[in-house]
Amino acid sequence: MNGRIHMVGMVFYGHHGDIAEERTLGQRFIVDVVLTVDMTEAANTDQLSSTLDYVAVYALCQQVVEKEPVKLLETLASRLAGKILSGHPRVQRVDILVKKPSVPLRGALDYVAVEISQARENSIPRARE
């Protein structure tokens, strides 16, 4: 039985962006992660050891966003997905949404975001679910 664990609205302070000021001053990034896992064992045993440790996933996301600067949101989202999949064998697929609310442009908008999906085998577009 597959299920999804949603981790929504994680806020981290990172130094990402192509503009020098973004990398120097830093800014907030908001990360949403959806983790597809087999929940059969967890549902049958009711044991924490039978499921994904989302506290560890949070710490991994925090490490990547706060300590590994990149220029592009695409790169940041891809790093998050790759590290989650490589570090957590229970995760079959990960969907990542990285939001950048403080975009350096003249005009108003809530945020710019990049969304990616990655499975253990290869990338699967969300529209094919």
C-alpha positions as CSV (number, residue, x, y, z in Angstrom):
1,M,0.0,0.0,0.0
2,N,1.6,3.2,-1.2
3,G,0.9,6.5,0.5
4,R,2.3,10.0,0.6
5,I,3.9,12.0,3.4
6,H,3.5,15.7,2.9
7,M,5.9,18.2,4.5
8,V,4.6,21.6,3.6
9,G,5.8,25.1,4.3
10,M,9.4,24.4,5.5
11,V,11.1,27.8,5.7
12,F,14.9,28.1,5.4
13,Y,17.3,30.9,4.9
14,G,19.7,30.4,2.0
15,H,22.1,32.2,-0.3
16,H,20.8,31.1,-3.7
17,G,20.5,33.2,-6.8
18,D,22.3,34.4,-9.9
19,I,22.6,38.0,-8.6
20,A,25.6,38.7,-6.3
21,E,23.4,40.4,-3.7
22,E,21.2,37.3,-3.4
23,R,24.2,35.2,-2.7
24,T,25.7,37.7,-0.2
25,L,22.6,38.8,1.7
26,G,20.5,35.6,1.4
27,Q,16.8,35.2,1.7
28,R,13.9,32.9,2.7
29,F,13.0,29.8,0.7
30,I,9.9,27.8,1.3
31,V,10.1,24.1,0.5
32,D,7.2,21.6,0.1
33,V,8.1,17.9,-0.1
34,V,5.8,15.0,-0.9
35,L,7.3,11.6,-0.3
36,T,5.7,8.5,-1.8
37,V,6.5,5.4,0.4
38,D,5.2,1.9,0.9
39,M,3.1,2.2,4.1
40,T,2.1,-1.4,4.4
41,E,4.6,-2.4,7.2
42,A,3.9,0.8,9.2
43,A,0.2,0.4,9.0
44,N,0.4,-3.2,10.1
45,T,2.9,-2.8,12.9
46,D,2.1,0.7,14.2
47,Q,5.9,1.1,14.8
48,L,7.9,4.2,14.1
49,S,10.8,2.1,12.9
50,S,8.6,0.8,10.1
51,T,8.1,4.2,8.4
52,L,10.1,7.2,7.1
53,D,11.8,9.4,9.6
54,Y,10.5,12.8,8.4
55,V,12.5,14.6,11.1
56,A,15.7,13.4,9.3
57,V,14.2,14.5,5.9
58,Y,13.6,18.0,7.4
59,A,17.2,18.1,8.7
60,L,18.5,17.1,5.2
61,C,16.4,19.8,3.5
62,Q,17.6,22.4,6.0
63,Q,21.2,21.4,5.3
64,V,20.9,21.6,1.5
65,V,19.0,24.9,1.5
66,E,21.1,26.6,4.2
67,K,24.6,25.3,3.5
68,E,24.9,24.6,-0.2
69,P,24.4,27.7,-2.3
70,V,23.5,27.4,-6.0
71,K,22.4,29.9,-8.7
72,L,19.2,28.2,-9.9
73,L,16.0,27.0,-8.1
74,E,16.1,24.1,-10.6
75,T,19.5,23.0,-9.2
76,L,18.3,23.4,-5.6
77,A,15.2,21.3,-6.2
78,S,17.2,18.6,-8.0
79,R,19.7,18.4,-5.2
80,L,17.0,18.1,-2.6
81,A,15.3,15.3,-4.6
82,G,18.5,13.4,-5.2
83,K,19.7,13.6,-1.6
84,I,16.3,12.5,-0.2
85,L,16.2,9.5,-2.6
86,S,19.8,8.5,-1.9
87,G,19.6,9.0,1.9
88,H,16.1,7.4,2.5
89,P,15.6,4.0,0.8
90,R,11.9,3.9,1.9
91,V,11.1,6.8,-0.4
92,Q,10.0,5.6,-3.9
93,R,9.3,9.0,-5.3
94,V,9.7,12.6,-4.2
95,D,7.9,15.7,-5.4
96,I,9.6,19.0,-4.5
97,L,8.3,22.5,-4.7
98,V,10.8,25.3,-3.9
99,K,9.4,28.8,-3.6
100,K,11.4,32.0,-3.7
101,P,9.2,34.8,-2.3
102,S,11.7,37.7,-2.6
103,V,12.3,37.8,-6.3
104,P,14.4,40.8,-7.4
105,L,12.1,42.3,-10.0
106,R,10.1,45.5,-10.3
107,G,6.5,44.4,-9.6
108,A,4.4,42.4,-7.2
109,L,4.1,38.7,-7.0
110,D,3.8,36.2,-4.2
111,Y,6.7,34.0,-5.2
112,V,8.5,32.2,-8.0
113,A,8.6,28.4,-7.7
114,V,10.1,25.4,-9.3
115,E,8.5,22.0,-9.0
116,I,10.1,18.7,-9.8
117,S,9.3,15.0,-9.4
118,Q,11.8,12.2,-9.2
119,A,11.4,8.5,-8.7
120,R,14.1,5.9,-8.0
121,E,14.0,4.7,-11.6
122,N,13.8,8.1,-13.4
123,S,11.8,11.3,-13.5
124,I,8.0,10.8,-13.7
125,P,5.8,13.8,-14.7
126,R,3.1,14.5,-12.2
127,A,0.4,14.7,-15.0
128,R,0.7,11.0,-15.7
129,E,-0.5,9.9,-12.2
